[in-house]
Amino acid sequence: ASVARQHGAPVFVSLHANNAGPTGSELWLHPAGGPRSLLLARRLQSALSASGLPQRGINVADMGVLRPAAQAKGAAACLLEVDCLADAVGERRSRDPAARRVSDRGRPRSDRHR
């Protein structure tokens, strides 16, 4: 978040993979995140849903990385739990090139395939 803030990034997505719990993706927003963050989460959810990945919804929590003060002014921010790697199906999906292409759509070109 600090690098995105320093560079004035208009969008911040924190990517994670659960190691326990149900399979599928879920998105998290900060309660003070605003309408741009909700729109970002909905667009990500739509892209992931189109790929066939089960959806676990958009949730709200006071996560430090998503606090507006941690972001560039006016930035849209969300945390994306892509899938559950402890689940055999979720782990297989994480290795699937088609599923990874969907995840890459939201990543900056400079950060892809590192």
Residue, then its C-alpha position, 0 to 999 in steps of 0.5 A: a500500500s505504501v508504494a502505491r500511495q507514494h506513486g499516487a496509484p488510482v487503484f490498489v488491489s491486495l492479492h491473497a490466497n486463503n490457506a483454510g476455509p471454503t473454496g472460491s474468491e471473496l473481496w474485502l473493502h474498508p468501511a470508509g472506502g467509498p463508491r470507487s472501491l465498491l465499483l472496483a470490487r464489483r468489477l473484479q467479482s464479475a471478471l472472476s465469476a465469468s471465469g467460473l470461480p465460485q464467489r463468496g461475496i464482497n465484505v467490509a472490514d477495517m483492514g489496515v492495508l485498505r484504510p483510505a489514509a494508507q492509499a493515494k488520495g481518492a484511490a479505489a482499494c480492495l483486498l482479493e482472496v483469490d481462492c483457498l489453496a488448502d482445498a485441492v480444487g482451489e490449488r488446481r485452479s491456482r495452477d491453471p493458466a486460464a485462471r491465472r490470466v483472469s487474475d492478471r487482468g487486474r495487475p499492472r503490466s510492470d508487475r505481471h509474471r514476476 
